[in-house]
Amino acid sequence: MADQRPPTIDPVAARHWDSAAPARSPWLHEEVARRMEDRLQWIRMAPKAWGHWEPVRGGLEAQALLERRYPKAECFVAEGRESRATVALERAARPWWRRLTGPTLHHGPLPDASVQMLWANMALHMSADPQALIAQWHRALATDGFLMFSCLGPDTLRELRALYAALGWPPPAHEFTDMHDWGDMLVHAGFAEPVMDMERITLTWETPARLLEELRELGANLHPGRFPALRGRGWRARFEQELARSLRGADGRLALTFEIIYGHALKPAPRVRMSEHSAVSLEDMRALLGADKHPRR
């Protein structure tokens, strides 16, 4: 799995979703970001600089939480799309006194080895090439820096998947990767000591229409075997009836499960076996020479 792309993500659909995704943070993403920020209390290292990966979709409210936790740290806000970069620039703007007295807030791509913490909330499960994305995060981190990320796990939408299977319909979503496979990918990319955790969150809605509205905001069906054409009004009406029949609980609300995976991993000093033909970058050489002087915390 470590050297393969996700088998059930259509790259064309993933690119389309990336360009069409609403420039706002879904409620679930904000809630997951709040829970992930709480986990930082167990990490002793305070970064001098940290990177916020695509915060508009990942949860802009986390920006303020992280700035309060690391008030002296510079921040790099990285957004891949111009429309979302504009939103991030507006929403992450600081009061004038904070701009004068606080650390620098950068907007743009993350330079290599520029941050001691990279924060990436709810992005990895929508990537058609997660190995490349993880490698990009690894490059942005300085030696002994750490990655904090979250994503959806394989139990997500299990009730909806069961409904589609019972009706003989194509899958309602692509498959989500297990946390153990994410751990393998992190190690393959050069990270060390990955720590993976998960929890299940149940969301409920009053009506099928409200449920579908929130699902459309969370993501899109990237499965290559998804229904290839447009659905009609008759199908939508039947779908809402089936949702009401199969997902309604004793309290009268419709419920869906979301598995949330949390990951944390370190970027260790490079280990290079030298030979007469070895070539080492300047950055790696500095890290190697300084490894004994600056032991990992």
LINBEL-V417803 format. One record per pair of residues at least 4 apart in sequence whose C-alpha atoms are under 6 Angstrom apart, sorted by the first residue. I is the first residue (numbers start at 0). J is the second residue. If there is no record, write none. Layout:
i & j
I & J
I & J
This chain:
i & j
1 & 183
1 & 184
4 & 128
7 & 173
7 & 174
7 & 222
8 & 127
8 & 221
8 & 222
9 & 221
9 & 222
9 & 223
10 & 127
12 & 221
16 & 20
22 & 83
23 & 55
23 & 56
24 & 55
24 & 56
24 & 58
28 & 57
28 & 58
29 & 58
46 & 115
47 & 72
48 & 72
48 & 73
48 & 74
48 & 114
48 & 115
49 & 74
49 & 114
49 & 115
49 & 116
49 & 117
50 & 74
50 & 75
50 & 76
50 & 117
50 & 118
51 & 76
51 & 118
52 & 77
52 & 118
52 & 119
53 & 77
53 & 78
54 & 58
54 & 59
55 & 59
57 & 120
57 & 121
66 & 70
71 & 102
73 & 102
73 & 103
73 & 104
74 & 104
75 & 105
75 & 106
76 & 106
77 & 107
77 & 108
78 & 84
87 & 91
93 & 97
97 & 101
109 & 139
110 & 139
111 & 138
111 & 139
112 & 138
112 & 139
112 & 140
112 & 141
113 & 139
113 & 140
113 & 141
114 & 140
114 & 141
115 & 140
115 & 141
115 & 144
116 & 144
116 & 145
116 & 146
117 & 146
118 & 147
119 & 148
120 & 148
120 & 149
121 & 149
121 & 150
123 & 150
124 & 150
134 & 188
140 & 144
142 & 266
142 & 267
142 & 268
143 & 266
143 & 267
144 & 265
144 & 266
145 & 264
145 & 265
145 & 266
146 & 263
146 & 264
147 & 262
147 & 263
148 & 261
148 & 262
149 & 260
149 & 261
150 & 259
150 & 260
151 & 258
151 & 259
151 & 260
152 & 175
152 & 176
152 & 177
152 & 258
152 & 259
152 & 260
153 & 175
153 & 176
153 & 177
154 & 258
155 & 256
155 & 257
155 & 258
156 & 255
156 & 256
163 & 168
164 & 168
169 & 225
170 & 225
172 & 220
172 & 222
173 & 221
173 & 222
182 & 193
185 & 190
186 & 190
186 & 191
190 & 265
190 & 266
191 & 264
191 & 265
192 & 264
193 & 263
193 & 264
194 & 262
194 & 263
195 & 261
195 & 262
196 & 260
196 & 261
197 & 259
197 & 260
197 & 261
198 & 258
198 & 259
199 & 257
199 & 258
200 & 256
200 & 257
201 & 255
201 & 256
202 & 254
202 & 255
203 & 252
203 & 253
203 & 254
204 & 210
204 & 252
204 & 253
205 & 252
207 & 239
234 & 238
242 & 246
243 & 247
246 & 253
246 & 254
247 & 251
247 & 252
247 & 253
248 & 252
268 & 286
273 & 277
286 & 290
